[in-house]
Amino acid sequence: MTVDELKQYSDGEFANIDRVIDGLFSVYTPEKTGYSLAEQAAMAVFIVNIYSGVENILKQMLIFDKLDIQNSPEWHEKVLRKAGEIGILPPELFQMLSKYMSFRNYAIYSYVFNIRWEDMKVLVDAIKDVISKLRSEIDEYIQTI
């Protein structure tokens, strides 16, 4: 893969993430105080999808840099940790994305009615800013390789 192909790949993933964010905000409005279980389930899936897109980008960047991210039970944590270690993610963004990864891990293996709305709302409210910062960091990193 060339640098241009890596850029195209990340741009394509960000386009997919943007579509999912649009879907998320078709369900979520900050003024609304209560959501049905179905609406909360939809939002949980949107958050998991968004984080999966983030992982796809980071994983491809690490593969491009020829870093070991072999599939193992802990590969999700490894991808995020390595992206922080090599400077793709600044510490604050790493911390925020860690929260999304934790949510992803919890949401996949839990019943939706066990997910606390307050925990999900924090992630939803921050998602546009987090993705914007990630996009800037990814673009900056790609320019340096």
N, C-alpha and C positions, 0 to 999 in steps of 0.2 A: 504494500500500500504506500502511495506517495503522500506527501504533505497535503497536496491538493485534494486527493481522495479522502484523507482524514478530515479535512475541512468540510468537504461535501457530506461526508457521513454525519459529522456532528451537526451540520446545518439541517440535514434531513431529520435527525432525532429531535432537534429543537422544534422543528415544524410539527412533528408528532406530539411533542409535549405541549406546544401551544394549542393544538386541537383538543387535547385532553383538558387543559386548563379552561378552555371555552366551555367544555361540557360541565366541568365542575361548577363554574360560575353561572351556568344555566339552572343549576339546582340551588346553589348557595347565594344568599343575599345577606350582607352584614346586619341589616335592620331586623331580619326575621329572628324570632326568639325560639321557635320550636320546629323540629323536623320529625317527620314520620320515620319509622324504622327503615322503610324502603329508601327514603331520601338519604338517610345516614349511611346505609349500605352502599348506595351509589357514590356518595362522596368518598367513602373509604376505598372503594375500587379505583376511583379517579386518583387519589393520593398514591396508592400502590402503583398504578400505571405510570404516574409522573416519576416516581422514584426509580422504577424499572428503566425508564428512558435515561435518567441520569446515570444509572449504573452502566447502561449500554455504552454511553459516551465515554465514561471513565475507563471502562474495561478496554475499549478499542484504543484509547490513547496509551494505556499501559502496554498493550500488545504491540503497538507501534514503537514504543520505547524499548521493546524486547525485555520487559520485566515479567517475572514469573507470577502468573495468576492462575495456576492450574485449578481446574474444578476440584473443589474439596468442600466438605461441609461448611467451612468457614470462609468460602471465597467472597461472599458479600462484604464481610468485614475487611477482608484483605484488600479488596479493590479500593474501598474508601480510605483505608489506612495508608496504602501506598500512594494514592493520589495526594494525600496530605504530606507525606514524607518527601516526595520529589518536587513539591511546590506548585502543583496544579491547583490545590485548594489552600487558601489561607486558613489559619486556625478558626476564625469565627465562622466561615462557611463550612469548614469540616464539622464543627460542632452542630450547626443547624442540620446539615445533611445526615449526621448521625441520628438525630431525632427522627427524621423521615425513615431511615433504615430501621430503627427500632419499631416505629409504627408499622412499617411493612411486615416485619417479622411477627409482630403481635397480631395484626389484622388477618394475616393469612391463616393462622392457626387458632383463631378465636371465633366464637359466635359474634355476629355483629352487635347483638344486644349487650355484649360485655364490653364493648368499646365505649369509653366515656366521651360524651360529646365535647366536654370542655377541652380534653386533650386533642381531639381532632380539630376543633375550631381554631386553636392556636396555630396548627400547621396550615390550615386553609387560609387563614388571614395573612400568613407570611409567604405563601407559595410564590406569588408573582415576584416579590422582591428577591427571594432566594434564587429563583430561576434566572432573573435578570443578572444578578451578581455572578452566578455560575457561567452564564453565557459570556460575560465580560472576561472572566478568568480563563475560560477555555479558548476564546479568541486570542487573548494575550499570550497564552502558552503556545498555541499553534504558531504564532508569529515568531516565537523564539527558536523553533526547531527547524 
